[in-house]
């Protein structure tokens, strides 16, 4: 995942502690060996952008696109539609 995209998702609070992500996390195996495994876990602030594989079952880019965020982490400011208030006009 792109680190700018990751920072944007966290800043806009689209990823929180209730979000399920698939990530590579350190796991203890048989004979007390520690290795990295791919698991579905709840997001924690200690996760780095390169460890996250998907968010809520979607690729990070697709998840961001549903909130009008580009894959590089930027957003486009939309103009408000409709009638303008009297103070501005």
N, C-alpha and C positions, 0 to 999 in steps of 0.2 A: 504494500500500500504506500502511496505517496505521503511523505511526512507533512506536506502542506495541507493535503486533504484531511489527514488525521487531525491536525491542529484545528482546522475549520469545523469539523464535526464535533470535537470536544468543546470548542468555544461556543458553538450554537446549542450545546447541550442535547444533541441528537444521539450521542452515545453517553449513557450513564450506567450506574451500577446495576440496573435492571435489564440491560441489553445483553443478549446472548451472542457471543462471537465464537468463531472457530479459530483457534490460535495454537501455535506451538508453545507448549509450556513444559517446564522441567517436571519430570515425574520419577518417582522412586519405583523401581521394578524389583524383580526377584533378586535375592542375594545382595540387597541394599545398593544395587547399582542405580545411578541417576542418569537419565537420558531424556531427550526431548521427544514429546509425543504430541500429536494433533488431537485436540479435544474441544468439545463445545463447553464453554465456561462463561460465567458472567464477567463482563468487562471490569477491569480494575485500572486505576490511574498508573499503575506500575508497568502496564503493557506498553511496549514500544510499537511503532508503526510497522516495522518489518515483520513482526511476529503474527499480526492479524491476517488471516486468510479470507474470511468472509464475515459479514455482519447480518444477523437475523436471517441467515440462509441465502443472502445475496452477495455478489461481488461488491467490494467497497465503492467502485465507480458507479455501479447500478443503484446502490443505496443512496449515494449522493445525488444522482440524477433525479431521483424521486422528490428531492427537496430543492431542485433547481440550482445545484452546485456542480460546477464543472469538475472533471477528473483531476485537474491540477489544483483544486481547492479554492478557486476564485468564484465569485458570484456576480451577477449582473444586477444593478440597481434598477428597479422597475419604476416607471412613472405612474403616479396615481391617476386613475381614470375617474371620469365623472365631473360633476359640477365643482367649481372652485369656490372656496369660502369668500364672503363679501370683503373681508379685510384684505385679501390678496388682490382681488379684481378691481 
